[in-house]
């Protein structure tokens, strides 16, 4: 189940247009992307923001991720609010995995960037879900036709993985669109 779930998360990101489809391992791809964005964002920060990084604030540091002002409960709420299409168990798995990486001492230097990157991606997925929910039915039908064309270009193993993701409702789409895509998948 864990492997299928990881593939579901990868396809979710691919479906949202967030990740290059040529990547082989989703975990490695996410970590490499995080590292790239960290370097870019740090280099782009004005000197005044870099000075603020060294200041201390009066927070209960026992409740926050080390070196940040973010509490695990905030990340849990973000996951619950952004990944509504997933079940409680799946959202808990995402949180547990993210939480373990954020608490890992080897990630101390990149913890803030990891939080920022994940937050950006979670909000993008949430915005895409809301936009898809407001989409007229005719647009959803057009999207299903495009989906059918794209399915024809995929190898059989990948098509079956996508079908499994649709059956388990692991894609970041509203339920009516998931049903339409599943019907399109089954009718091919």
C-alpha positions in Angstrom: 0.0 0.0 0.0 2.8 2.4 0.8 4.4 2.0 -2.6 1.0 2.6 -4.3 0.4 5.6 -2.1 3.8 7.1 -3.1 2.9 6.6 -6.7 -0.4 8.2 -6.0 1.3 11.2 -4.6 3.6 11.4 -7.6 0.7 11.2 -10.0 -1.1 13.8 -8.0 1.9 16.2 -8.4 2.2 15.3 -12.1 -1.5 15.8 -12.6 -1.3 19.2 -11.0 1.6 20.1 -13.3 4.1 20.5 -10.5 6.7 17.9 -11.3 8.6 16.8 -14.5 7.2 13.4 -15.6 10.7 12.0 -16.4 11.6 11.6 -12.8 12.2 8.1 -11.6 11.8 8.2 -7.8 9.3 10.5 -6.3 11.1 11.0 -3.0 14.4 11.8 -4.7 12.6 14.1 -7.1 11.0 16.0 -4.2 14.2 16.3 -2.3 16.2 17.5 -5.3 13.5 20.1 -6.1 13.5 21.3 -2.5 17.3 21.7 -2.6 17.1 23.6 -5.8 14.5 26.0 -4.5 16.3 26.5 -1.2 19.4 27.7 -3.0 17.5 29.9 -5.4 15.3 31.5 -2.7 18.2 32.1 -0.3 20.3 33.8 -3.1 17.3 36.0 -3.9 16.6 37.2 -0.4 17.5 40.8 0.3 20.2 41.3 3.0 17.6 42.8 5.4 15.7 39.4 5.4 18.9 37.5 5.9 19.6 39.7 9.0 16.1 38.8 10.4 17.0 35.1 10.3 19.4 35.4 13.2 17.0 37.2 15.5 15.2 35.4 18.4 11.5 35.6 19.2 9.5 34.7 22.3 7.8 31.5 21.3 7.4 28.2 23.1 10.3 26.5 21.2 9.2 23.1 22.5 6.2 23.2 20.2 7.9 24.3 17.0 10.1 22.6 14.5 13.7 23.4 15.5 15.0 26.6 13.9 11.5 27.6 12.7 8.3 29.2 14.1 6.1 26.5 12.7 4.3 24.0 14.9 3.5 20.5 13.7 -0.2 21.2 14.3 0.0 23.9 11.7 1.4 21.5 9.2 -1.2 18.9 10.1 -4.0 21.5 9.5 -2.4 22.5 6.1 -2.4 18.9 5.0 -6.0 18.4 6.2 -7.2 21.5 4.4 -5.2 21.0 1.2 -5.7 17.3 0.6 -9.4 16.9 1.2 -9.7 14.2 -1.5 -7.5 11.8 0.6 -8.8 9.8 3.5 -7.8 10.5 7.1 -5.3 7.6 7.0 -3.6 8.9 3.9 -3.3 12.4 5.2 -1.9 11.0 8.4 0.7 9.1 6.4 1.7 12.4 4.6 2.0 14.2 7.9 4.0 11.4 9.6 6.4 11.3 6.7 6.8 15.1 6.5 7.0 15.4 10.2 9.8 12.8 10.4 11.8 14.6 7.7 11.3 18.0 9.4 12.5 16.6 12.7 15.5 14.8 11.2 18.6 16.6 12.4 20.3 16.1 9.0 17.7 18.4 7.5 18.3 21.2 10.0 19.8 23.5 7.4 16.9 23.1 5.0 14.0 22.7 7.4 12.6 26.2 6.7 12.9 25.8 3.0 11.2 22.4 3.2 8.3 23.9 5.1 8.0 26.7 2.6 8.2 24.4 -0.4 5.6 22.0 1.0 3.3 24.8 1.9 3.5 26.3 -1.6 2.7 23.0 -3.2 -0.1 22.2 -0.8 -1.8 25.6 -1.5 -1.3 25.1 -5.2 -3.1 21.6 -5.0 -5.9 23.2 -2.9 -6.3 26.0 -5.4 -6.4 23.5 -8.3 -9.1 21.5 -6.5 -11.2 24.6 -6.0 -10.8 25.6 -9.6 -11.8 22.2 -10.8 -14.8 22.1 -8.5 -16.1 25.3 -10.1 -15.4 24.2 -13.6 -18.5 23.8 -15.8 -19.5 20.2 -16.7 -18.8 20.8 -20.4 -15.2 21.7 -19.5 -14.9 18.5 -17.4 -16.1 16.5 -20.3 -13.5 18.1 -22.5 -10.9 17.3 -19.9 -12.0 13.7 -19.8 -11.6 13.5 -23.6 -8.1 14.9 -23.3 -7.5 12.4 -20.6 -8.5 9.5 -22.8 -6.1 10.7 -25.5 -3.3 10.9 -23.0 -4.1 7.4 -21.7 -3.6 6.0 -25.1 0.0 7.2 -25.2 1.0 5.6 -21.9 2.4 2.1 -21.4 -0.2 -0.5 -20.1 1.4 -0.7 -16.7 1.2 3.1 -16.2 -2.4 3.1 -17.4 -3.3 0.5 -14.8 -1.6 2.5 -12.1 -3.7 5.5 -13.1 -6.8 3.4 -13.0 -6.0 2.2 -9.5 -5.5 5.8 -8.4 -8.8 6.7 -9.8 -10.6 3.8 -8.1 -9.0 4.7 -4.8 -9.8 8.4 -5.2 -6.2 9.5 -4.7 -6.1 12.2 -7.4 -6.6 15.8 -6.4 -9.9 16.2 -8.2 -13.5 16.7 -7.1 -15.5 13.5 -6.8 -17.6 14.2 -9.9 -14.5 14.7 -12.1 -12.9 11.5 -10.6 -16.0 9.5 -11.5 -16.0 11.0 -15.0 -12.3 10.2 -15.5 -12.8 6.7 -14.1 -15.7 6.1 -16.5 -13.5 7.4 -19.4 -10.7 5.1 -18.2 -13.1 2.0 -18.0 -14.6 2.8 -21.5 -11.3 3.0 -23.3 
